[in-house]
């Protein structure tokens, strides 16, 4: 960051705005984490809790990468680079899960 | 994006318009994402295939839900989230050229990171004394490898931030490149945080779902 930019009033105003965003986001992240802990002890169907936990985890995940990691302000290419890694990670999980779920393999095809 | 935001993330004179350091870091994070993806997948798959807990040295069946301490894990999760917040403030301070504020926030991140590592060391020691080792069960193997790899990432991040903290006293951590160095370190730290967000949910919280855990054998229903 050049010194000229660091003293630009618009730039400083933007940084102050972001500073407040970070504080708000940190409070939300703490609140969501608290809600997750309460949720697991509630007498509700497991599917509902699991969906809610996944959703809250995804919200926290994307909040951090978009705001704290500046992806919302940065070049779009960086977002897609990271998403490639994410998609491949999930695809690996899905593929291995499918592989391990195969129960009845007709072994005659391998002999 | 506003003009000021444009100034903060001004396009570098490269073919992609992105600083090479930042681009390389994002490529590394994408690859690390796949790395953690495989570790988490392995843990979940083996948890599904071997849903029982583990047998301790005396031959007693132990249950994972009973072993975990949700209060401690929640505390360390909160600590790591707050360290991420301080890291964002440190990057912001560096962008504004406020070196003192940057140092204060980075010290906070290092402190919180050390607390997190302390919690993990305590947890590992406790589990070990309860009989869970990396060798005696599939759960032990996948759990220690996954959380241990994450802990190693945290330790590397702390070391990086300590070096950055002392480097800031040399007077070389200034200008665009100084800001970029801090931003790249920040990206790494936030990544460590988001990996923990996933681990916290899929490794720890799911063990508490329902009376006998998500995997069906967390605790006997009678207990």
Interface residues (C-beta under 8 A of the other chain):
Chain A: X1 X2 X3 X5 X6 X7 X8 X10 X11 X12 X13 X14 X15 X18 X19 X22 X23 X25 X26 X29 X30 X33 X36 X37 X40 X41 X46 X49 X50 X53 X54 X56 X57 X60 X61 X64 X65 X67 X68 X69 X70 X73 X74 X75 X77 X78 X81 X82 X84 X85 X86 X88 X89 X90 X92 X93 X96 X97 X100
Chain B: X1 X2 X3 X4 X5 X7 X8 X9 X10 X11 X16 X17 X18 X22 X23 X26 X27 X29 X30 X31 X32 X33 X34 X36 X37 X38 X40 X41 X42 X44 X45 X48 X49 X70 X74 X77 X78 X81 X82 X84 X85 X87 X88 X89 X91 X92 X94 X95 X96 X97 X175 X176 X178 X179 X183 X186 X187 X190 X191 X193 X194 X197 X198 X200 X201 X202 X205 X206 X208 X209 X210 X214
